[in-house]
Amino acid sequence: MLKGLIGRKIGMTQIFDENGVAYAVTLIEAGPCFVTQIRTAEKEGYSAVQLGFGETNPKRLTRGQIGHLKASEITPLRYLREFRAKEHGLKVGDKVTVGDAFAVGERVDVVGISKGKGFAGGVKRYHFRGMDATHGTSDRTRAPGSRGAGTTPGRVYKGARGAGHMGVDRVTAQNIKIVALDLERNLIAINGAVPGGKGSLVMIKESRKQ
């Protein structure tokens, strides 16, 4: 079976196991998802399953998206994502739920878009150490320091770390444990934090570092 689902981050809470140990967990409403396309190595050059999540009004979709889903005779879905898989036993139109994809105790990777932090300095954005707050230094404690050489090259190289827009990046939380499942409400409780704010879209995949 395919080890992958699309979901929506609900928020964080804590749960207790049978021994009374508390776990800080992130709750994710995962699925149900529908198979909207099967990609094969013969046709597309790689093997993958495209899943759709989140039923929506057709007016919210483009004509291309509506045509893609109508060809597969699937209800309008807001989000489409691909999961690489060679052996999955699925066909277009199949429904994939939490209980089908994962089990308690499994390790997964969660992919999401990190929270936006706006414009940030080098100390916050790249964890620069800053300078000493002594020996006459009064306003350099959170400054990045020298940006480059003088005559040669006489400029700052592209890609140099410094102040700028922080966040809204694709981030993967790797090898985190599934603590609990609620099959009736399509919920997964994952130990620890995952990228993104409440209500943001996430992808749950089989861990690559097991």
Secondary structure by P-SEA (a helix, b strand, c coil): cccbbbbbbccccccccccccccbbbbbbccccccccccccccccbbbbbbbcbbbbcccccaaaaaaaaaaccccccbbbbbbbccccccccccccccccccccccbbbbbbccccccccccccccccccccccccccccccccccccccccccccccccccccccccccccccccccccccccbbbbbcccccccccbbbbbcccccc
